[in-house]
Amino acid sequence: QVQLVESGGGLVQAGESLRLSCAASRLTFSPYDTGWFRQAPGKEREFVGAISRRGVTNYADSVKDRFTVSRDNGKKMVYLQMNSLKPEDTARYFCAGGASTFVSGPTIPQNYPYWGQGTQVTVSS
């Protein structure tokens, strides 16, 4: 079992940056692939980006070149650096973990068995 806790959300203006963090509780975190998803009110959960256990990354087209996913296995942390934020990035952001999601499909939420509670990001115009 892996428990994930997100932090770092907040209210920012368009064009600013935020870094979200995801802390994992499991003793050994390195075997897990990790994804970031977001969900705005009234919308479905949307893939943002993911990083495999080997450090391979995958991004949604809407955030490519603005967002960066990274991980520190020693600290059991995954990060989402968000630059040039836009009002349409406003959503609750979730960290998710799974053993082989880059094989089964890193953009599909159902492929991740472990989820955090999320952290709210609000971007004002």
Phi, psi and chi 1 to 4 in degrees:
 res  aa     phi    psi   chi1   chi2   chi3   chi4
   1 GLN       -  136.6 -173.0   74.6   13.4      -
   2 VAL  -121.2  129.1  177.4      -      -      -
   3 GLN  -106.2  134.8  -69.1 -174.2  -32.2      -
   4 LEU  -121.0  136.9  -57.3  171.2      -      -
   5 VAL  -131.2  119.3  178.9      -      -      -
   6 GLU   -90.9  153.5  -56.5   92.3  -23.7      -
   7 SER  -154.5  166.8   61.8      -      -      -
   8 GLY   105.8   -3.7      -      -      -      -
   9 GLY   -70.7  171.9      -      -      -      -
  10 GLY   167.9 -169.5      -      -      -      -
  11 LEU  -106.3  123.1  171.8   62.7      -      -
  12 VAL  -134.3  167.2  -63.3      -      -      -
  13 GLN   -93.0  157.5  -66.7 -172.1  -26.8      -
  14 ALA   -55.4  137.3      -      -      -      -
  15 GLY    94.9  -16.2      -      -      -      -
  16 GLU   -84.0  179.2  -65.9 -175.8  -20.3      -
  17 SER  -123.9  156.9  -61.3      -      -      -
  18 LEU  -144.8  151.4  -87.2  177.4      -      -
  19 ARG  -121.9  118.9 -172.4  176.4   83.0  155.3
  20 LEU   -91.8  146.3  -55.4 -175.1      -      -
  21 SER  -121.8  149.5  -60.7      -      -      -
  22 CYS  -132.7  116.5  173.9      -      -      -
  23 ALA  -102.0  132.1      -      -      -      -
  24 ALA  -104.8  142.0      -      -      -      -
  25 SER   -90.7  -23.0   65.0      -      -      -
  26 ARG   -64.8  143.4 -171.1  178.7  171.9   90.4
  27 LEU   -57.6  -42.9 -175.9   62.7      -      -
  28 THR  -115.5  108.9  -57.4      -      -      -
  29 PHE  -101.3  -21.3 -179.0   61.2      -      -
  30 SER   -60.3  -27.8   56.4      -      -      -
  31 PRO   -73.0   -6.3  -17.4   31.7      -      -
  32 TYR   -99.2  138.1  -69.7   85.9      -      -
  33 ASP   -80.5  151.6  -60.2  -25.6      -      -
  34 THR  -134.7  137.7  -51.9      -      -      -
  35 GLY  -125.7  157.9      -      -      -      -
  36 TRP  -116.5  133.0  -73.5   94.8      -      -
  37 PHE  -129.2  163.4  -68.5   78.6      -      -
  38 ARG  -140.4  154.8   65.7 -173.1 -179.0 -172.0
  39 GLN  -143.4  121.5 -171.0  166.0   18.3      -
  40 ALA   -95.3  156.5      -      -      -      -
  41 PRO   -55.2  129.5  -26.5   35.3      -      -
  42 GLY    80.2    3.4      -      -      -      -
  43 LYS  -120.4  161.8  -65.1 -172.0  176.5 -179.2
  44 GLU   -76.3  159.5  -67.8 -172.3   -6.0      -
  45 ARG   -65.9  134.4 -167.0  161.0  -66.3 -169.4
  46 GLU  -121.3  135.7  174.7 -171.9   28.6      -
  47 PHE   -67.6  137.4  171.7   72.9      -      -
  48 VAL  -113.0  -55.9  174.7      -      -      -
  49 GLY  -169.0  164.4      -      -      -      -
  50 ALA  -151.3  157.8      -      -      -      -
  51 ILE  -136.9  130.6 -173.2  165.0      -      -
  52 SER   -78.6  170.7   75.5      -      -      -
  53 ARG   -63.7  -19.5   57.0 -168.7  178.7   99.1
  54 ARG   -97.4   -0.1  -60.2 -175.2 -172.9  -82.9
  55 GLY    95.9    7.2      -      -      -      -
  56 VAL   -75.4  137.1  176.5      -      -      -
  57 THR  -115.1  158.5   55.5      -      -      -
  58 ASN  -147.5  134.1 -174.6  -52.3      -      -
  59 TYR  -131.1  151.0  -63.1   97.6      -      -
  60 ALA   -70.5  147.4      -      -      -      -
  61 ASP   -58.6  -32.4  -71.8  -18.1      -      -
  62 SER   -68.6  -18.3   59.3      -      -      -
  63 VAL  -119.7   -5.3  -54.3      -      -      -
  64 LYS   -57.3  138.8 -156.9  169.7  -69.2 -175.7
  65 ASP    75.9   -3.5  -61.2  -33.5      -      -
  66 ARG  -116.7  -34.6  -62.1 -169.9  -62.3  124.8
  67 PHE  -110.4  147.7  -69.6   11.4      -      -
  68 THR  -136.2  129.2  -58.3      -      -      -
  69 VAL  -100.8  136.1 -178.7      -      -      -
  70 SER  -142.9  167.1   61.2      -      -      -
  71 ARG  -145.4  152.8   63.6 -170.9  -67.1  159.3
  72 ASP  -128.8   97.5 -175.2  -27.1      -      -
  73 ASN   -64.6  -33.4  -71.7  -26.0      -      -
  74 GLY   -62.8  -36.2      -      -      -      -
  75 LYS   -93.0   -3.9  -65.2 -178.1  178.8  179.5
  76 LYS    57.0   47.0  -64.0 -175.8  -68.6 -178.0
  77 MET  -128.2  146.2  -64.2  -70.1  -66.1      -
  78 VAL  -127.6  142.6  179.3      -      -      -
  79 TYR  -125.1  151.3  -54.6   98.8      -      -
  80 LEU  -127.8  104.5  178.0   65.0      -      -
  81 GLN   -87.3  122.4  176.1   67.3   43.4      -
  82 MET  -117.5  115.6  -54.9 -174.4  -65.6      -
  83 ASN  -112.6  161.9  -61.1  -31.8      -      -
  84 SER    48.7   50.5  -57.3      -      -      -
  85 LEU   -63.9  146.5  -77.9  160.8      -      -
  86 LYS  -121.8  156.6  -55.3  175.5 -179.2  179.7
  87 PRO   -55.5  -32.4  -29.4   37.0      -      -
  88 GLU   -72.3   -5.9   51.7  -96.5   42.3      -
  89 ASP   -82.9   -6.2  -65.3  -41.6      -      -
  90 THR   -61.6  123.7  -65.5      -      -      -
  91 ALA  -178.9  172.1      -      -      -      -
  92 ARG   -91.5  129.6 -169.4  164.0 -173.6   84.0
  93 TYR  -104.7  132.9  -76.3   70.4      -      -
  94 PHE  -120.6  141.3  -62.0   87.1      -      -
  95 CYS   -98.2  140.3  173.2      -      -      -
  96 ALA  -138.2  148.1      -      -      -      -
  97 GLY  -131.2  148.0      -      -      -      -
  98 GLY  -158.6  158.8      -      -      -      -
  99 ALA   -75.8  -35.9      -      -      -      -
 100 SER  -143.1   43.5  -59.1      -      -      -
 101 THR   -69.6  -25.9   58.0      -      -      -
 102 PHE   -73.6  -12.7  -93.7   67.6      -      -
 103 VAL   -89.3  -44.0  174.2      -      -      -
 104 SER   -83.7  -20.4   56.1      -      -      -
 105 GLY   130.3  100.4      -      -      -      -
 106 PRO   -71.5  -14.3   26.7  -33.8      -      -
 107 THR   -91.1   -3.8   67.8      -      -      -
 108 ILE  -100.1  116.3  -57.2  171.3      -      -
 109 PRO   -58.0  -34.5  -17.1   24.1      -      -
 110 GLN   -66.0  -14.2  -70.4   82.4   -4.1      -
 111 ASN   -83.2   -3.3  -71.4  -20.6      -      -
 112 TYR  -109.9  113.3  -65.1   85.5      -      -
 113 PRO   -80.5  -18.5   23.9  -31.5      -      -
 114 TYR  -115.0  132.6  -51.7  115.3      -      -
 115 TRP  -137.3  146.5  -70.7   83.3      -      -
 116 GLY   -87.9 -178.3      -      -      -      -
 117 GLN   -86.0  -14.3  -66.1  -59.4  -52.9      -
 118 GLY    94.9  159.9      -      -      -      -
 119 THR  -138.2  137.6 -175.1      -      -      -
 120 GLN   -83.3  132.9  179.7   66.8   33.6      -
 121 VAL  -120.6  124.8  172.2      -      -      -
 122 THR  -125.2  125.4  -57.2      -      -      -
 123 VAL  -115.8  118.6 -175.9      -      -      -
 124 SER   -93.3  150.8   63.8      -      -      -
 125 SER   -89.8      -   57.4      -      -      -
